C-alpha cells in the first residue's frame, strides 16, 4: 500500500513538472456540437512563429536560412544505400497491422475485434491499457543491430513516436512514454547505444504531427450492440484517473482533445486513410500553438540527448503544420525550428553538418531528404536525395505476412537503379523478438549483398535505369505497395535488367532473376550503336564467379554466355568496364 501511495505521489509530482515547467498546455474551450464549425482558411492564415530557443549557429528557423547554410547530402548516405526500418512500438501488441491504436475504436475493423478479445471493450479498456501492459521483454537492440548489419544494412530508421503519441524514450515533454508506462525502458537510448557500438548510422522517426486528427476515433462510441453510445476512453479526464492506475497522467496528453466540432473531422476519422479537411482549428489557436510547440520540443529533446544521424517526419504535403493535407490544423514554422536546432547542434558536436532531415514528400529543398513510400519512380530521380521505404507485410506485425528475400532484394535494386536508397521494415513480434521467417529472409539478403554489394554501396544511377519487357508502353517493374505475396510471386526474366555505376566508376548490370546455365544474355543498351556506354568494353565479370566469362559486343547488344554452373539466388550482377 505504501509503495502504491508513493508511486501515485511521484506520478502527480512528475506530471506537475511536465505541466508547469516544461510546456504547460493551454486552456481548452468547451466543445461545440459535432460538425458545427467550419475549418479556418489555411491559405490566408498567417504562419505562426514558435517561440522556442534553439542551439546557436548559422541556421535560423526559416527555409531560406536552411537552404543557404546546408552543405548538401552527407557522403555516408550515398555510401549506405540500404537500411532497415525499425517500425516498432506498442501497436504491435494488437497483431493487427498498421494503425491499431486508431482502428481499435472502429467496430468494423480487425483491430477492434482483436482488442475486445485480448483486452476488453474500448469504453472500459482502451489504448492506455495497451501501453500499460506492453512489455517487449525480448527486444534486444544489440542483437538485432548485428542481425541487420549481417543482412547488409548500413543505417537504421528507428521509430521514436508513432501517431499513437507515445514516446519511446525518456521524454521530457510527454509523460506517456516508455520509461514511465509499459516496459519502463528508454528504448531509443538502447538503440542509440547499440548503433554506436556497431558503427551503424541511425535516425529517429516522428509521426505525432497529425495525432490530433488521427486520434478522433477515441472520442466516439459504438453505434450498435449493447455498448451503443457509451463513450470510449478518449473522453476521460485527468480527474477521472483518481484512484486508478493512471492517476496523474492526463488522457489529453495521450489522445489529444475532441476536435469533432470542425466539419468533416469525424467523417474523415472513420475513413481508412484520409486526413481531416484542410484548414485551421481556429477555435483552438492557443491549444494549436501549444500542440505545435510540444511537437517540436519532443524532437529537439531527442536531438539533444541521443545525437541521431537524421530525423524523419511523416506526412503527405510540403511539411508539418502547413494547414492542409496531413498538416491540417495549424500553419507554423515548427519544422524549420526543429531543423535549424538540429543542424546547429550537429555543427557544435561534430564540427560539420553530416546529418539530414527527412520531410516526407517535400519538394526539392536543400537540407531535406525525401521518401517514396511503397512505390519507386519509373525514371531516374536525381533532383534530391531520397529513400524508398516499404514494409514486409505491414508497418506493424500481423500473423499473415509473406516472407521472401527475393522481393526485398529486387526492391533495393529498383531503388538504386534510379539513384535512390532503400529502407525496408521487418515487423518485430509484440515481445520484440524476430520470428524465424524474418531471420531466414534477412540472412539470405545478407548472403546476396556479400556477393553483389559492390554494385550497391556507394553507387549512383547510370544514364538509364533499366531495360526489359515493356507492358502497355511502360517498363515492367516490381509492383508498388507493401511487400506481400504478389511481390514474392512477381515474375522477371533474365532480360529484365537494372543498371548502376559503382563508386569505382564501373558499370553494373543486374539481371532481375538468375539465368539458366549456359544461356545467353543480351544487354541491348550496350549495343555498339546505342551510344549509352560510349566506349569499348574491356572486361565483363559475373560477381561471385571466379572463372572467365564468354562475351562479345555485337551491333544490337552485349552478349554474355552464362557459366555451366549458376549457383546463385534471386538476381545476378555483371561488372562491365
Buried (B, 14 or more C-beta within 10 A) or exposed (E): EEEEEEEBEEBBEBBEEBBEEBBEBBEEEEBEEBBEBEBBEBEEBEBBBBEBEBBEBBBBBBBEBBEEBBEEBBEBBBBBBBBBBBBBBBBBBBBBBBBBBBBBBBBEBBBBEBBBEBBEBBBEBBBBBBBBBBBBEEBBBEEBBBBBBBBBBBBBBBBBBBBBBBBBBBBBBBBBBBBBBBBEBBBBBBBBBBBBEBEBBBBBBBBBBBBBBBBBBBBBBBEEEEBEEEBBBBBBEBEBBEEEBBBBBBBBBBBBBBBBBBBBBBBBBBEEEEBBBBBBBBBBBEBBBBBBBBBBBBBBBBBEBBBBBBBBBBBBBBBBBBBBBBBBBBBBBBBBBBBBBBBBBBBEEEEEBBBBBBBBBBEEBBBBBBBBBBBBBEEBBEEBBBBBBBBBBBBBBBEEBBBBBBBBBBBBBBBBBBBBBBBBBBBBBBEBBBBEBBBEBBBBBBBBBEBBBBBBBBBBBBEBBBBBEEEEEEBBBBBEEBBBEEBBEBEBBBBBBBBBBBBEEBBBBBBBBBBEEEEBBBBBBBBBEBEBBEEEBEEBBBBBBEEEBEBEBEEEBBBBBBBEEBEBBBBBBBBBE
